[in-house]
Amino acid sequence: MSFDTLLSTIILVSFLVTIIMAVGSYAAYKLRENRRPQRELDDSGAESVFFERILADEPVSAGIND
């Protein structure tokens, strides 16, 4: 086996392994996403569970010369 054939075989095998690992990792990602529990929204609408909206009492003008 010549050196060129050996290098081309190594490149081909590494390319195929990369493609197989990419497909496998994508399948694992999709399986993990399907396993994640879905968040149910309550009757109050699409409010966030983690953040509370803070509103100013009076609007503040953005002008420089007030």
N, C-alpha and C positions, 0 to 999 in steps of 0.2 A: 504494500500500500504506500503510495507516494505521499509526500507531505501536503500537497495540494488537495488530494482526496480526503485526507484526514481532517484538514481545516474546514473544508466544505461540509463534511459530515457533522462536525462539531457545531458549525453555524446552523445547519438545517435542524439538528436535534434541539438546540437551544431555542430556535424560533418556534418549533412545534410545542415545546414545553411551555413557552411563554403564552402562546395562544390557548393552550389547555388550561393553564392557571388563570388566565383572564376570564375565560368562560366559567370556570369553577367558582371564582370569587364573585362574579356577577350573580350566579345562581344562589350562592350562600347569602348574598345581600338581599336578593328578592325573597328568599325564604325567611330571613330575619325580619324584613319589613312586614310580611304577611302575619308573622307571629305576634307583632307588637299590638297591644290592646288599643282599640279605638276610643278616643275621648268622646264622651257623650256631652252634648250641649244641653244645659238646663233651659227652663222656660224663659229666662231673662234675656235670651238672645245669644250673640256670639261674644260675650264678654270674656276677657282673659282671666284665667285663674291666678296668674302670677303678678299682674300689674294692675295698679289702680290709677285711673285717669284723674289728674288734678287739673281743675279749671280755675282760671283767675277770676276774681270777683268782678273786676272792671277791665275792659280791654286796654292794653298799654299801647300807646302810639309809638311807631318806630321812627318818627321824625327826629332830626338832630336839633333843630331850632324850634323848641316848643314855647 
